Amino acid sequence: MVSFYLSVTIFILFVAYAGTENVMRLFAFLDLELRWHWVIFRSYFIRRDLEVRLGFPKTSFIQHYKTYGK
């Protein structure tokens, strides 16, 4: 319960410091980042499946992330 109150307090202080517009921009940015990383994660499995079907050497997730991630 303490962690909940602490989280709410930090959020209220963050809104008071940065303003509602900037907080909404931050959450929109975080939402886009999470969605992008989910796309990278899912595309790795599609790539791996295609590599197996076409007989290409398999690519590691780290190499895939370096190619398409940030």
Secondary structure, 3 states (H helix, E strand, C coil): CHHHHHHHHHHHHHHHHHCHHHHHHHHHHHHHHHHHHHHHHHHHHHHHHHHHHHCCCCCCHHHHHHHHCC
